Amino acid sequence: MSRRLLAAVAVTALTLGLASCGDGGENVVTTPPPTIDIGQSDDGGAEPSDDGGAGPSDSEGEGEGEDSPVAAPDIPAPDPADYPGMDQETPKGAEQAVRFYFATLFWGYQVGKTDPLDGLYSHSCKTCQGFRERIEGQPEGEFWSPFDVVDVGITHVESDSYDLEVGYIFTVGPHTEPAREGGPPVDFEAINYTAVLGVDWSEDRWVIGAMLFDESSNG
Protein backbone atom coordinates (compact mmCIF):
# COMPACT_ATOMS: atom_id res chain seq x y z
CA MET A 1 0.00 0.00 0.00
CA SER A 2 1.44 3.36 -0.99
CA ARG A 3 2.01 6.18 1.49
CA ARG A 4 -0.59 8.27 -0.36
CA LEU A 5 -3.20 5.52 0.04
CA LEU A 6 -2.25 5.13 3.68
CA ALA A 7 -2.83 8.83 4.24
CA ALA A 8 -6.22 8.60 2.51
CA VAL A 9 -7.25 5.70 4.75
CA ALA A 10 -6.14 7.57 7.86
CA VAL A 11 -7.94 10.75 6.90
CA THR A 12 -11.10 8.78 6.12
CA ALA A 13 -10.98 7.18 9.55
CA LEU A 14 -10.52 10.58 11.15
CA THR A 15 -13.51 11.93 9.26
CA LEU A 16 -15.62 9.02 10.47
CA GLY A 17 -15.20 9.75 14.10
CA LEU A 18 -11.95 10.45 15.96
CA ALA A 19 -11.96 14.23 15.85
CA SER A 20 -15.73 14.58 16.17
CA CYS A 21 -16.68 12.01 18.79
CA GLY A 22 -13.49 11.62 20.77
CA ASP A 23 -12.70 8.20 22.18
CA GLY A 24 -16.13 7.44 23.49
CA GLY A 25 -18.23 7.50 20.31
CA GLU A 26 -20.08 4.53 18.97
CA ASN A 27 -17.58 4.13 16.12
CA VAL A 28 -14.74 3.27 18.50
CA VAL A 29 -13.63 -0.34 18.19
CA THR A 30 -12.36 -1.84 21.44
CA THR A 31 -11.61 -5.37 20.24
CA PRO A 32 -7.99 -5.90 21.28
CA PRO A 33 -5.41 -6.46 18.56
CA PRO A 34 -3.46 -9.68 18.54
CA THR A 35 0.07 -9.63 19.85
CA ILE A 36 3.05 -9.44 17.53
CA ASP A 37 6.68 -10.45 17.67
CA ILE A 38 8.26 -7.35 19.19
CA GLY A 39 11.44 -8.03 17.27
CA GLN A 40 9.99 -6.13 14.32
CA SER A 41 12.24 -3.51 12.79
CA ASP A 42 11.41 0.18 12.90
CA ASP A 43 11.16 0.44 9.14
CA GLY A 44 8.52 -2.23 8.89
CA GLY A 45 8.23 -5.98 9.06
CA ALA A 46 9.71 -8.65 11.28
CA GLU A 47 11.82 -11.66 10.58
CA PRO A 48 9.73 -14.86 10.70
CA SER A 49 9.58 -16.46 14.12
CA ASP A 50 11.57 -19.66 14.45
CA ASP A 51 9.32 -21.23 17.04
CA GLY A 52 6.15 -21.04 14.96
CA GLY A 53 4.08 -19.95 17.93
CA ALA A 54 3.53 -21.56 21.30
CA GLY A 55 0.34 -22.55 23.02
CA PRO A 56 -0.40 -21.45 26.57
CA SER A 57 0.78 -24.77 28.02
CA ASP A 58 4.30 -24.63 26.54
CA SER A 59 5.71 -22.92 29.62
CA GLU A 60 4.45 -25.55 32.06
CA GLY A 61 7.23 -27.37 33.82
CA GLU A 62 7.29 -31.10 34.44
CA GLY A 63 5.82 -32.22 37.71
CA GLU A 64 3.91 -29.00 38.35
CA GLY A 65 0.45 -29.25 39.86
CA GLU A 66 -2.61 -27.93 38.13
CA ASP A 67 -2.62 -24.87 40.38
CA SER A 68 1.08 -24.06 39.91
CA PRO A 69 1.60 -20.66 38.25
CA VAL A 70 3.17 -20.65 34.82
CA ALA A 71 6.06 -18.22 34.45
CA ALA A 72 5.65 -15.48 31.84
CA PRO A 73 7.88 -15.79 28.78
CA ASP A 74 11.22 -14.07 29.29
CA ILE A 75 10.78 -11.45 26.57
CA PRO A 76 12.39 -8.03 27.10
CA ALA A 77 10.14 -5.00 26.94
CA PRO A 78 10.52 -2.74 23.88
CA ASP A 79 13.43 -0.34 24.18
CA PRO A 80 12.70 3.36 23.50
CA ALA A 81 16.16 3.57 21.94
CA ASP A 82 14.85 1.45 19.08
CA TYR A 83 12.37 4.23 18.25
CA PRO A 84 14.66 7.22 17.72
CA GLY A 85 12.97 10.59 17.92
CA MET A 86 9.96 9.49 19.98
CA ASP A 87 11.08 11.92 22.69
CA GLN A 88 11.07 14.87 20.30
CA GLU A 89 8.23 17.28 19.60
CA THR A 90 8.15 16.56 15.87
CA PRO A 91 5.73 14.72 13.55
CA LYS A 92 8.26 11.89 13.18
CA GLY A 93 8.53 11.76 16.96
CA ALA A 94 4.75 11.33 17.19
CA GLU A 95 4.84 8.49 14.67
CA GLN A 96 7.65 6.76 16.54
CA ALA A 97 5.76 7.14 19.81
CA VAL A 98 2.74 5.44 18.24
CA ARG A 99 4.92 2.58 17.03
CA PHE A 100 6.42 2.26 20.53
CA TYR A 101 2.98 2.22 22.13
CA PHE A 102 1.81 -0.67 19.97
CA ALA A 103 5.06 -2.59 20.47
CA THR A 104 4.62 -2.21 24.22
CA LEU A 105 0.94 -3.18 24.05
CA PHE A 106 1.65 -6.28 21.97
CA TRP A 107 4.50 -7.25 24.30
CA GLY A 108 2.02 -7.04 27.16
CA TYR A 109 -0.23 -9.64 25.56
CA GLN A 110 2.76 -11.98 25.34
CA VAL A 111 3.94 -11.61 28.93
CA GLY A 112 0.88 -10.40 30.84
CA LYS A 113 2.39 -7.09 31.97
CA THR A 114 1.00 -3.57 31.60
CA ASP A 115 3.20 -1.32 33.77
CA PRO A 116 5.30 -0.11 30.78
CA LEU A 117 2.10 1.38 29.32
CA ASP A 118 2.01 3.94 32.14
CA GLY A 119 2.31 7.46 30.76
CA LEU A 120 1.88 6.46 27.11
CA TYR A 121 -1.80 7.40 27.02
CA SER A 122 -4.20 9.57 28.99
CA HIS A 123 -7.38 8.57 30.81
CA SER A 124 -9.39 10.01 27.93
CA CYS A 125 -8.25 7.17 25.66
CA LYS A 126 -10.91 4.59 26.48
CA THR A 127 -9.70 2.25 23.75
CA CYS A 128 -6.20 2.27 25.27
CA GLN A 129 -7.66 1.49 28.68
CA GLY A 130 -9.77 -1.29 27.19
CA PHE A 131 -6.66 -2.93 25.72
CA ARG A 132 -4.92 -2.72 29.09
CA GLU A 133 -7.84 -4.26 30.94
CA ARG A 134 -7.92 -7.12 28.44
CA ILE A 135 -4.27 -7.92 29.19
CA GLU A 136 -4.83 -7.70 32.93
CA GLY A 137 -7.88 -9.94 32.59
CA GLN A 138 -6.03 -12.80 30.94
CA PRO A 139 -6.04 -16.01 33.01
CA GLU A 140 -2.89 -16.38 35.07
CA GLY A 141 -0.16 -18.16 33.18
CA GLU A 142 -1.87 -17.90 29.79
CA PHE A 143 -0.38 -15.75 27.05
CA TRP A 144 -0.81 -14.99 23.37
CA SER A 145 1.53 -16.77 20.96
CA PRO A 146 4.12 -14.81 18.96
CA PHE A 147 3.58 -14.13 15.28
CA ASP A 148 4.91 -12.06 12.42
CA VAL A 149 3.90 -8.50 11.61
CA VAL A 150 4.20 -6.37 8.50
CA ASP A 151 4.35 -2.64 9.18
CA VAL A 152 2.47 -1.31 6.16
CA GLY A 153 3.01 2.36 6.91
CA ILE A 154 2.37 5.35 9.07
CA THR A 155 1.47 8.98 8.47
CA HIS A 156 0.15 12.06 10.27
CA VAL A 157 -2.27 14.91 9.65
CA GLU A 158 -2.94 18.22 11.36
CA SER A 159 -5.77 18.25 13.86
CA ASP A 160 -8.18 20.71 15.46
CA SER A 161 -8.61 18.46 18.50
CA TYR A 162 -5.06 17.21 19.11
CA ASP A 163 -1.54 18.33 18.37
CA LEU A 164 -1.44 15.65 15.64
CA GLU A 165 -3.47 12.69 14.45
CA VAL A 166 -1.46 9.66 13.39
CA GLY A 167 -2.66 6.88 11.08
CA TYR A 168 -0.94 3.50 11.39
CA ILE A 169 -1.66 0.44 9.24
CA PHE A 170 -0.16 -3.00 9.86
CA THR A 171 -0.81 -6.68 9.22
CA VAL A 172 -0.51 -9.36 11.87
CA GLY A 173 0.14 -12.96 10.95
CA PRO A 174 -1.56 -16.16 12.09
CA HIS A 175 -1.53 -16.57 15.86
CA THR A 176 -3.16 -18.40 18.75
CA GLU A 177 -4.99 -16.87 21.70
CA PRO A 178 -5.43 -18.59 25.09
CA ALA A 179 -8.51 -20.64 25.83
CA ARG A 180 -11.67 -18.66 26.52
CA GLU A 181 -14.06 -19.72 29.26
CA GLY A 182 -12.56 -23.17 29.46
CA GLY A 183 -12.58 -23.74 25.72
CA PRO A 184 -9.64 -24.70 23.51
CA PRO A 185 -7.06 -22.18 22.26
CA VAL A 186 -8.33 -20.06 19.37
CA ASP A 187 -6.41 -19.82 16.10
CA PHE A 188 -6.57 -16.72 13.88
CA GLU A 189 -5.51 -16.11 10.31
CA ALA A 190 -3.60 -12.98 9.26
CA ILE A 191 -5.52 -9.76 9.87
CA ASN A 192 -4.99 -6.21 8.61
CA TYR A 193 -5.53 -3.37 11.07
CA THR A 194 -5.83 0.40 10.88
CA ALA A 195 -5.32 2.57 13.96
CA VAL A 196 -5.88 6.30 14.05
CA LEU A 197 -4.69 8.11 17.17
CA GLY A 198 -5.01 11.64 18.49
CA VAL A 199 -1.74 12.56 20.23
CA ASP A 200 -0.60 15.54 22.29
CA TRP A 201 2.86 16.64 23.34
CA SER A 202 2.89 16.71 27.15
CA GLU A 203 6.06 17.89 28.92
CA ASP A 204 8.63 15.48 27.47
CA ARG A 205 6.61 12.90 25.54
CA TRP A 206 3.80 12.20 23.12
CA VAL A 207 0.65 11.03 24.89
CA ILE A 208 -2.29 9.28 23.19
CA GLY A 209 -5.59 10.96 23.93
CA ALA A 210 -7.95 8.98 21.68
CA MET A 211 -7.92 6.06 19.28
CA LEU A 212 -9.99 4.44 16.56
CA PHE A 213 -9.00 0.84 15.83
CA ASP A 214 -10.49 -1.54 13.30
CA GLU A 215 -9.75 -4.19 10.74
CA SER A 216 -8.65 -2.94 7.33
CA SER A 217 -9.71 -4.27 3.97
CA ASN A 218 -7.18 -6.38 2.12
CA GLY A 219 -5.16 -4.98 -0.72
LINSUL-V561761 format. One record per pair of residues at least 24 apart in sequence whose ideal C-beta (glycine too) atoms are under 8 Angstrom apart, sorted by the first residue. I is the first residue (numbers start at 1). J is the second residue. D is the distance in whole Angstrom. If there is no record, write none. Layout:
I | J | D
I | J | D
//
This chain:
1 | 152 | 5
1 | 153 | 6
1 | 169 | 7
1 | 219 | 8
3 | 153 | 6
3 | 155 | 6
6 | 152 | 7
6 | 153 | 4
6 | 154 | 7
6 | 155 | 5
6 | 167 | 6
6 | 169 | 6
7 | 155 | 5
7 | 157 | 7
7 | 167 | 7
9 | 167 | 7
9 | 169 | 6
9 | 194 | 6
9 | 216 | 7
10 | 155 | 6
10 | 157 | 7
10 | 165 | 8
10 | 166 | 8
10 | 167 | 2
10 | 168 | 8
10 | 169 | 8
10 | 194 | 7
10 | 196 | 6
11 | 157 | 6
11 | 167 | 7
13 | 167 | 7
13 | 194 | 6
13 | 196 | 4
13 | 212 | 5
13 | 214 | 8
14 | 157 | 7
14 | 159 | 8
14 | 165 | 6
14 | 167 | 8
14 | 196 | 6
14 | 212 | 8
16 | 212 | 7
17 | 212 | 6
18 | 161 | 8
18 | 165 | 6
18 | 196 | 5
18 | 197 | 8
18 | 198 | 6
18 | 210 | 6
18 | 211 | 8
18 | 212 | 5
19 | 159 | 6
19 | 160 | 6
19 | 161 | 5
19 | 162 | 8
19 | 165 | 7
19 | 198 | 7
22 | 124 | 7
22 | 161 | 8
22 | 210 | 6
23 | 124 | 6
23 | 125 | 5
23 | 126 | 5
23 | 127 | 6
23 | 198 | 8
23 | 209 | 7
23 | 210 | 4
23 | 211 | 6
24 | 126 | 6
27 | 212 | 7
28 | 126 | 7
28 | 127 | 6
28 | 211 | 7
28 | 212 | 6
28 | 213 | 8
29 | 127 | 7
29 | 212 | 7
29 | 213 | 5
29 | 214 | 5
30 | 126 | 7
30 | 127 | 6
30 | 130 | 4
30 | 131 | 8
30 | 213 | 8
31 | 213 | 8
32 | 109 | 7
32 | 130 | 7
32 | 131 | 5
32 | 134 | 4
32 | 135 | 8
33 | 102 | 8
33 | 105 | 7
33 | 106 | 7
33 | 131 | 8
33 | 172 | 7
33 | 193 | 6
33 | 213 | 7
34 | 106 | 8
34 | 109 | 7
34 | 144 | 6
34 | 147 | 7
34 | 172 | 5
34 | 175 | 5
34 | 177 | 7
34 | 188 | 6
34 | 191 | 7
35 | 106 | 4
35 | 107 | 7
35 | 108 | 8
35 | 109 | 4
35 | 110 | 5
35 | 144 | 4
35 | 145 | 8
35 | 146 | 7
35 | 147 | 7
35 | 175 | 7
36 | 103 | 8
36 | 106 | 4
36 | 146 | 8
36 | 147 | 6
36 | 148 | 7
36 | 149 | 4
36 | 170 | 8
36 | 172 | 6
37 | 146 | 5
37 | 147 | 6
37 | 148 | 6
37 | 149 | 6
38 | 75 | 7
38 | 78 | 6
38 | 103 | 5
38 | 106 | 6
38 | 107 | 5
38 | 110 | 7
40 | 103 | 7
40 | 149 | 5
40 | 151 | 6
41 | 151 | 8
42 | 82 | 6
42 | 83 | 6
42 | 84 | 8
42 | 96 | 8
42 | 99 | 7
43 | 151 | 7
44 | 150 | 7
44 | 151 | 3
44 | 152 | 7
44 | 153 | 7
45 | 149 | 7
45 | 150 | 5
45 | 151 | 6
46 | 148 | 5
46 | 149 | 5
46 | 150 | 8
47 | 148 | 8
48 | 148 | 6
49 | 146 | 5
49 | 147 | 7
49 | 148 | 6
51 | 146 | 7
53 | 145 | 4
53 | 146 | 6
53 | 147 | 6
53 | 174 | 8
53 | 175 | 6
53 | 176 | 6
54 | 145 | 5
54 | 146 | 7
55 | 145 | 7
55 | 176 | 6
55 | 185 | 5
56 | 141 | 7
56 | 142 | 4
56 | 143 | 6
56 | 178 | 5
56 | 179 | 7
56 | 185 | 6
59 | 141 | 7
59 | 143 | 8
60 | 141 | 8
69 | 140 | 6
69 | 141 | 5
70 | 140 | 8
70 | 141 | 3
70 | 142 | 7
71 | 141 | 8
72 | 111 | 4
72 | 112 | 5
72 | 113 | 7
72 | 143 | 7
73 | 110 | 6
73 | 111 | 6
73 | 143 | 6
75 | 107 | 6
75 | 110 | 6
75 | 111 | 6
77 | 104 | 7
77 | 107 | 6
77 | 113 | 8
77 | 116 | 5
78 | 103 | 4
78 | 104 | 5
78 | 107 | 6
78 | 116 | 8
86 | 205 | 8
86 | 206 | 7
87 | 204 | 6
87 | 205 | 6
89 | 201 | 5
91 | 156 | 5
91 | 164 | 6
93 | 206 | 6
94 | 156 | 6
94 | 163 | 7
94 | 164 | 5
94 | 166 | 6
94 | 199 | 5
94 | 201 | 8
94 | 206 | 5
95 | 154 | 5
95 | 155 | 8
95 | 156 | 6
95 | 166 | 6
95 | 168 | 8
97 | 199 | 7
97 | 205 | 7
97 | 206 | 4
98 | 154 | 7
98 | 166 | 5
98 | 168 | 5
98 | 195 | 8
98 | 197 | 6
98 | 199 | 7
98 | 206 | 8
98 | 208 | 7
99 | 151 | 8
99 | 154 | 7
99 | 168 | 7
101 | 197 | 8
101 | 208 | 6
102 | 168 | 7
102 | 170 | 8
102 | 195 | 7
105 | 131 | 6
105 | 135 | 8
106 | 149 | 8
108 | 132 | 8
108 | 135 | 5
109 | 135 | 6
109 | 138 | 8
109 | 143 | 7
109 | 144 | 4
110 | 143 | 6
110 | 144 | 6
110 | 146 | 6
111 | 143 | 7
112 | 138 | 6
112 | 140 | 8
112 | 143 | 6
119 | 205 | 7
119 | 207 | 7
120 | 205 | 8
120 | 207 | 7
120 | 208 | 6
121 | 207 | 6
121 | 208 | 4
121 | 209 | 7
122 | 200 | 8
122 | 202 | 8
122 | 207 | 5
122 | 208 | 7
122 | 209 | 5
124 | 209 | 5
124 | 210 | 6
125 | 208 | 5
125 | 209 | 6
125 | 210 | 6
125 | 211 | 6
127 | 210 | 8
127 | 211 | 4
127 | 212 | 7
127 | 213 | 6
128 | 208 | 6
128 | 211 | 6
138 | 178 | 6
139 | 178 | 6
139 | 179 | 8
142 | 178 | 4
142 | 179 | 7
143 | 178 | 7
144 | 175 | 6
144 | 176 | 7
144 | 177 | 6
144 | 178 | 7
145 | 175 | 5
145 | 176 | 4
145 | 177 | 8
146 | 175 | 7
147 | 172 | 6
147 | 173 | 4
147 | 174 | 6
147 | 175 | 4
148 | 172 | 8
148 | 173 | 4
149 | 173 | 7
152 | 192 | 8
159 | 198 | 6
161 | 198 | 6
161 | 210 | 8
162 | 198 | 4
162 | 199 | 6
162 | 200 | 5
162 | 209 | 6
162 | 210 | 7
163 | 199 | 6
163 | 200 | 5
163 | 201 | 5
164 | 198 | 8
164 | 199 | 5
165 | 196 | 6
165 | 197 | 7
165 | 198 | 5
165 | 199 | 7
166 | 196 | 7
166 | 197 | 5
166 | 199 | 6
167 | 194 | 7
167 | 195 | 7
167 | 196 | 5
168 | 194 | 7
168 | 195 | 5
168 | 196 | 8
168 | 197 | 7
169 | 193 | 7
169 | 194 | 5
169 | 195 | 8
169 | 216 | 6
191 | 215 | 6
192 | 216 | 4
192 | 217 | 7
192 | 218 | 6
//
